[in-house]
Amino acid sequence: MPRLPKSILAPALCAGTLLGLAGGYAHAAAELAPVPPLVNMPPLVKWWDTVRVSGHVQAGVTLNGANPGAGLNFGRLFDDKANTPLLNQTVLTVQRPLDPKATDYDFGFKAQLLYGSDGRYTHFLGMFNYIINDRNQFAPIELYAIAHVPWVFSGGIDIKAGQWVTLLSTETIDPTTNYFYSHTYAFNFGPFQQTGIMTISHVHPLLDVYAGVDTGLNTTFGNRVGDNNSAIAFQGGLGFNLFDGNLTILAATHIGPENPDTPATAAACVCNPNHALRYMNTISTAWKVTDSLTLISEGNYYRDDGFKASAYGAVQYAIYAVNDWLKLVGRVEVWRDNNNFFVGAFPGNFDLVNFQMGFPNTAIFGPAPTTYFDVTAGLNILPPLPEGLPVVKSLIVRPEIRYDASLNGTLPYNGIGFGGRGFPGFGAGTTSSQFTFGGDLIARF
């Protein structure tokens, strides 16, 4: 290796020493200098920080000038008691929703529990069905875990396991997501909840695909214990999100045996309840026409192969936001119960559960196949609350006026009473129409 001349080596060593000292002083100065704060950097969010606890209380009343002797508004469930104030729901919800923008693995859950008169109609079979023999009952609404996985599709897949509210309706059990106190025939006598596993595949920003298996409508596990038969069911659908979310379309179906596996049911339908399928189909669209006007349309077709019964109809909603605290709402429905199989009334506290399980009950149905018509008009009022008000986050007041009628001349409404015990019978209505005025108050926490 050649040696460098001293005339070159000495200056180089001096320069290297100076640079090394300068670097050392600079490093020391950097350690001693205060670190500037990070600018515009959001704090790290822990998983538990996104858990939400909320609740609501709903109370309402439906006035019926005919003062029916049975005390019931026929064809209605959650507002079934005429001229009687109801504590419909006291609900606690604990949830950790998935991050809608998640591109990696994400996990969440939801637990929603209800106490109130609506509990008579929202039971999962086999869960707390008979613990309270009263109008107000306890019932879980949703209990599920959910995970997002970045698999297969650009938007990944959500996997849900547990108990959830059905896809097959515009209206929901949760009143804070509805526009009316009363419900449609299609909602009242359609599916409410399922137990099973469901996948939601985000195939494209414009398309979601739903597919899953469950134990049936409003059921859990165990033949004749939590499930009224020993068969499973399929639920699936397609969801479209169009025009930047201003138009959404959901087409969904539920297919599976739903009749109770009892000798009496088998004899009545002349079928095997574990094999006779029931098809529940819904297509709904929500169109945000303007910032103020939203139109929602829904069509339904139900078919039970065991009893060879069908029902079908359509619902149209219009919602007009006058301002931040007032909406004008309207709804019209035509619903055909083609074999007098779906629409009824359940006067007893356990009647719906007993009916679904095939046990003796006092359920009552219309006098004959009927084409039902209903038109409802109402308001959604969100009064501004004083600042600093403890606990209560918002109030919703929803008065409504509703007219129901039979379009083919049958007399299902304003029955004089329901007599006898045993299995379902046919109603003794006195009128072909029913006029009610009602509404509710919802306090959100």
C-alpha positions in Angstrom: 0.0 0.0 0.0 1.6 3.3 -1.0 2.3 5.9 1.7 0.8 9.4 1.6 3.3 12.2 1.7 3.5 14.1 5.0 2.6 17.3 3.3 -0.8 15.8 2.4 -1.3 13.6 5.5 -0.9 16.3 8.1 -3.6 18.6 6.7 -5.9 15.6 6.2 -5.5 14.5 9.8 -6.2 18.1 11.0 -9.3 18.3 8.8 -10.6 14.9 10.0 -10.1 15.9 13.6 -12.0 19.1 13.2 -14.8 17.4 11.4 -15.0 14.7 14.1 -15.1 17.3 16.9 -17.7 19.3 15.0 -19.9 16.2 14.6 -19.5 15.3 18.2 -20.5 18.8 19.4 -23.4 18.8 17.0 -24.6 15.4 18.3 -24.3 16.6 21.9 -26.1 19.8 21.1 -28.9 17.8 19.5 -29.3 15.7 22.6 -29.4 18.7 24.8 -31.8 20.7 22.6 -35.6 20.4 23.4 -37.5 18.2 21.0 -40.1 20.2 19.2 -43.7 18.8 19.5 -45.2 16.8 16.7 -47.5 19.0 14.6 -50.8 17.7 13.3 -50.2 14.2 14.5 -53.3 12.6 15.9 -52.9 10.6 19.2 -52.8 6.9 19.0 -56.2 5.4 19.5 -56.4 2.3 21.7 -58.9 -0.4 20.9 -60.9 0.2 24.1 -61.1 3.9 23.4 -63.5 3.2 20.6 -66.0 1.2 22.8 -69.3 3.1 23.0 -71.9 2.8 25.7 -75.4 4.3 24.9 -79.0 3.8 25.6 -82.6 5.0 25.1 -86.0 4.9 26.7 -89.1 4.8 24.5 -92.7 5.3 25.7 -95.8 5.7 23.6 -99.6 5.4 23.3 -102.0 4.6 20.5 -105.5 6.0 20.8 -108.3 4.1 19.0 -111.7 5.9 19.0 -113.6 2.6 18.4 -112.4 1.4 21.9 -112.2 -2.2 20.7 -113.5 -4.7 23.3 -110.4 -6.8 22.9 -108.3 -3.8 23.8 -106.1 -4.4 20.7 -105.3 -2.6 17.5 -105.5 -5.6 15.1 -102.5 -6.2 12.8 -100.1 -4.3 15.1 -97.5 -5.6 17.5 -95.3 -3.0 19.2 -98.2 -0.6 19.5 -100.9 -3.3 19.9 -102.6 -2.1 23.1 -105.4 0.4 22.3 -105.7 3.4 24.6 -103.0 2.1 26.9 -99.7 3.9 27.6 -96.7 1.6 27.0 -93.1 1.5 28.2 -91.9 0.1 24.9 -88.2 0.0 25.4 -85.5 0.6 27.9 -82.3 -0.3 26.0 -78.6 -0.5 26.9 -76.1 -0.8 24.1 -72.4 -1.6 24.4 -70.5 -1.8 21.2 -67.2 -1.4 19.5 -68.0 -0.9 15.8 -65.6 -1.8 13.1 -63.6 1.1 11.6 -65.4 1.7 8.3 -62.0 2.7 6.7 -60.1 -0.3 8.0 -57.7 -1.8 5.5 -56.1 -4.3 8.0 -57.5 -6.6 10.6 -60.1 -5.1 12.9 -62.4 -6.5 15.6 -65.6 -5.4 17.3 -68.7 -6.5 19.0 -72.2 -5.4 20.0 -74.4 -6.2 22.9 -77.9 -4.7 23.0 -80.4 -5.6 25.8 -84.1 -4.5 26.1 -86.6 -4.3 28.8 -90.2 -3.2 28.0 -93.4 -4.2 26.4 -91.6 -4.7 23.0 -89.8 -7.6 24.7 -92.9 -9.8 24.1 -92.1 -9.7 20.4 -88.3 -9.6 20.3 -87.4 -12.9 22.1 -84.9 -15.3 20.8 -86.4 -18.6 21.4 -84.7 -20.4 24.3 -83.4 -17.1 25.9 -85.3 -15.6 28.8 -88.6 -16.4 27.1 -90.7 -17.2 30.3 -88.8 -15.5 33.1 -91.2 -12.5 33.4 -95.0 -13.1 33.1 -95.8 -9.4 32.5 -96.4 -7.0 29.7 -92.9 -5.7 30.2 -90.3 -8.3 29.5 -86.5 -8.7 29.2 -85.0 -9.7 25.8 -81.6 -9.4 24.1 -81.7 -7.7 20.7 -78.2 -8.2 19.4 -75.2 -10.1 20.8 -72.4 -10.6 18.3 -68.7 -10.4 17.6 -67.5 -9.1 14.3 -64.1 -9.1 12.5 -62.8 -7.4 9.4 -60.2 -9.3 7.4 -58.3 -7.9 4.4 -58.9 -11.0 2.3 -60.0 -11.8 -1.3 -61.7 -8.5 -2.2 -60.4 -4.9 -2.4 -62.5 -3.9 0.6 -62.0 -7.1 2.5 -64.6 -9.2 4.3 -66.5 -8.7 7.6 -67.4 -11.8 9.5 -70.2 -11.7 12.1 -71.0 -14.4 14.5 -73.8 -14.4 17.2 -77.2 -12.8 17.1 -78.3 -9.9 15.0 -81.3 -8.0 13.6 -82.4 -9.2 10.2 -81.5 -7.5 6.9 -85.0 -8.0 5.5 -86.7 -4.8 6.5 -86.4 -1.0 6.1 -87.8 -0.7 9.6 -85.9 -2.0 12.7 -86.5 -2.9 16.3 -84.5 0.1 17.4 -86.9 3.1 17.3 -84.2 5.6 16.8 -83.6 4.4 13.3 -87.3 4.5 12.3 -89.5 7.4 11.3 -92.8 6.2 12.8 -94.1 4.8 16.1 -96.2 2.2 14.4 -94.9 -0.4 12.0 -95.9 -1.8 8.6 -97.6 -5.2 8.2 -94.5 -6.4 6.3 -92.3 -5.6 9.3 -94.6 -6.9 12.0 -95.2 -10.2 10.4 -91.8 -10.7 8.8 -88.4 -11.8 10.3 -86.9 -10.0 13.2 -83.6 -11.6 14.3 -81.3 -14.5 13.5 -78.6 -16.6 15.3 -75.7 -17.8 13.2 -72.7 -16.6 11.2 -72.8 -14.0 8.4 -70.2 -12.6 6.0 -70.3 -9.2 4.3 -67.9 -9.1 1.3 -66.9 -5.7 0.2 -66.4 -6.7 -3.4 -66.3 -3.1 -4.7 -67.1 0.3 -3.3 -70.4 0.0 -5.1 -71.2 -3.6 -4.1 -71.5 -5.6 -0.9 -72.4 -9.3 -0.9 -74.1 -10.9 2.2 -74.1 -14.6 2.9 -74.6 -16.7 6.0 -76.3 -19.5 7.8 -78.5 -19.4 10.9 -80.9 -21.4 13.0 -84.0 -19.8 11.6 -86.2 -16.8 12.4 -86.0 -15.6 16.0 -84.3 -18.8 17.1 -81.2 -20.1 18.9 -80.1 -23.7 19.4 -81.7 -27.0 20.5 -84.6 -28.6 18.7 -87.9 -27.7 20.5 -85.9 -25.7 23.1 -84.2 -22.7 21.4 -85.1 -23.7 17.8 -88.6 -24.7 16.8 -87.2 -27.3 14.4 -83.9 -29.0 13.7 -83.1 -27.3 10.4 -80.8 -24.5 9.4 -81.5 -21.6 7.1 -79.7 -19.4 4.6 -79.6 -15.6 4.5 -78.0 -13.6 1.8 -78.3 -10.5 -0.3 -76.7 -7.8 -2.5 -76.2 -4.2 -1.4 -75.5 -1.4 -3.9 -74.1 2.0 -3.0 -74.6 4.4 -5.9 -74.2 8.1 -6.7 -71.9 8.8 -3.7 -74.3 7.2 -1.3 -77.4 9.1 -2.5 -79.0 5.9 -3.8 -78.7 2.6 -1.9 -80.4 -0.7 -2.9 -80.5 -3.9 -0.8 -82.0 -7.1 -2.1 -82.1 -9.8 0.6 -83.5 -13.3 1.1 -84.0 -15.8 3.9 -84.7 -19.4 3.1 -85.3 -22.2 5.6 -87.9 -24.3 7.5 -89.7 -22.1 10.1 -92.7 -24.0 11.3 -92.5 -25.8 14.7 -91.6 -29.4 14.6 -94.7 -30.7 16.6 -97.2 -33.4 15.7 -100.0 -30.8 15.6 -98.2 -28.6 13.1 -97.2 -31.6 11.0 -100.9 -32.7 10.9 -102.1 -29.2 10.1 -99.7 -28.7 7.2 -99.6 -32.3 6.1 -95.8 -31.9 5.8 -92.5 -32.4 7.6 -91.8 -29.1 9.4 -88.1 -29.7 9.1 -88.2 -29.8 5.3 -91.0 -27.4 4.4 -89.2 -24.2 3.4 -90.3 -20.6 4.0 -89.0 -17.9 1.6 -88.7 -14.3 2.9 -87.6 -11.8 0.2 -87.2 -8.1 0.4 -85.8 -5.4 -1.9 -85.5 -1.8 -0.6 -84.2 1.4 -2.0 -83.3 4.7 -0.3 -83.0 7.7 -2.6 -81.8 11.1 -1.2 -83.4 13.2 -3.8 -82.3 16.5 -2.3 -80.7 17.6 1.0 -84.3 17.8 2.4 -86.2 15.1 0.6 -85.6 11.3 0.9 -87.8 8.6 -0.7 -87.6 5.0 0.6 -89.3 2.1 -1.3 -89.7 -1.5 -0.2 -91.2 -4.6 -1.8 -91.7 -8.0 -0.1 -92.7 -11.5 -1.0 -93.1 -14.3 1.6 -94.0 -17.9 0.9 -94.4 -20.9 3.2 -94.3 -24.2 1.4 -95.6 -26.2 4.4 -99.0 -24.4 4.6 -98.9 -23.3 0.9 -99.4 -19.7 2.0 -98.0 -16.5 0.6 -98.1 -12.8 1.3 -96.7 -9.8 -0.7 -96.8 -6.1 -0.8 -95.1 -2.7 -1.2 -94.4 0.2 1.1 -93.5 3.8 0.1 -92.0 6.4 2.5 -91.4 10.1 2.1 -89.3 12.1 4.5 -88.9 15.9 4.2 -86.5 17.7 6.5 -87.9 21.2 7.2 -84.9 22.1 9.3 -82.5 20.6 11.8 -85.2 19.7 14.4 -88.4 19.0 12.3 -89.2 16.3 9.7 -92.5 15.7 7.9 -92.9 12.0 7.3 -95.4 9.9 5.3 -95.9 6.2 4.6 -98.4 4.1 2.5 -98.6 0.3 2.3 -100.6 -2.3 0.5 -100.1 -5.8 1.9 -101.9 -9.0 0.7 -102.1 -11.9 3.2 -103.2 -14.3 0.5 -104.1 -17.2 2.7 -104.8 -15.5 6.0 -101.5 -17.0 7.4 -99.3 -14.1 8.4 -101.3 -11.2 9.9 -102.7 -11.6 13.4 -102.8 -10.4 17.0 -101.2 -11.9 20.1 -103.2 -10.8 23.2 -101.3 -12.9 25.8 -97.8 -12.0 27.1 -96.4 -15.3 25.8 -98.6 -15.8 22.8 -96.0 -15.1 20.1 -93.3 -17.2 21.7 -95.8 -20.1 22.2 -97.1 -19.7 18.7 -93.6 -19.9 17.3 -92.8 -23.0 19.4 -96.1 -24.7 18.5 -97.4 -24.5 22.1 -101.0 -23.7 23.1 -101.7 -20.0 22.7 -104.5 -17.4 22.1 -103.2 -15.9 18.9 -105.9 -14.7 16.5 -105.9 -14.1 12.8 -108.1 -12.3 10.4 -111.5 -13.7 9.3 -110.4 -14.5 5.8 -107.6 -13.7 3.2 -107.3 -9.9 3.2 -105.7 -7.1 1.3 -104.5 -4.6 3.9 -104.0 -1.0 3.3 -102.5 1.6 5.6 -101.5 5.2 5.3 -99.6 7.1 8.0 -98.6 10.7 8.4 -96.5 12.2 11.2 -93.7 14.4 12.5 -90.3 13.8 13.8 -89.5 16.6 16.3 -86.0 16.9 17.9 -86.4 19.8 20.3 -83.1 21.6 21.2 -82.0 20.8 24.7 -80.3 23.2 27.2 -76.5 23.0 27.1 -75.0 21.0 29.9 -78.1 18.9 30.4 -76.9 15.7 32.3 -77.4 12.2 30.9 -79.9 13.0 28.1 -78.3 13.6 24.8 -81.4 14.1 22.7 -85.2 13.8 22.6 -87.4 12.6 19.7 -91.1 13.2 19.6 -93.1 11.3 16.9 -96.8 12.0 16.8 -98.7 10.2 14.0 -102.1 9.6 12.6 -102.9 6.3 10.8 -105.7 4.8 8.8 -105.9 1.0 8.2 -108.5 -0.7 5.9 -109.4 -4.0 4.3 -109.5 -3.4 0.5 -111.6 -6.6 -0.1 -114.4 -6.0 2.5 -113.3 -8.4 5.3 -113.8 -7.3 8.9 -110.5 -7.8 10.8 -110.5 -4.7 13.0 -111.9 -3.7 16.4 -112.7 -7.1 17.6 -115.1 -7.5 20.6 -112.8 -10.0 22.3 -110.8 -13.2 22.1 -112.3 -16.2 23.7 -111.1 -19.8 24.3 -107.8 -21.4 24.8 -105.7 -23.6 22.7 -104.3 -23.1 19.2 -104.8 -20.1 17.0 -108.3 -19.2 15.7 -110.0 -16.7 13.5 -110.9 -13.2 14.6 -114.3 -11.7 15.4 -113.6 -8.2 14.0 -116.5 -5.7 13.6 -115.2 -3.2 11.1 -113.3 -3.1 7.8 -111.2 -0.1 8.8 -109.3 1.2 11.8 -108.4 4.8 12.7 -105.7 5.5 15.3 -103.8 8.5 16.6 -100.6 7.9 18.5 -97.0 8.6 19.0 -94.0 8.2 21.2 -91.2 9.9 23.1 -87.6 8.7 22.8 -84.9 9.9 25.2 -81.4 9.0 24.1 -78.5 8.7 26.6 
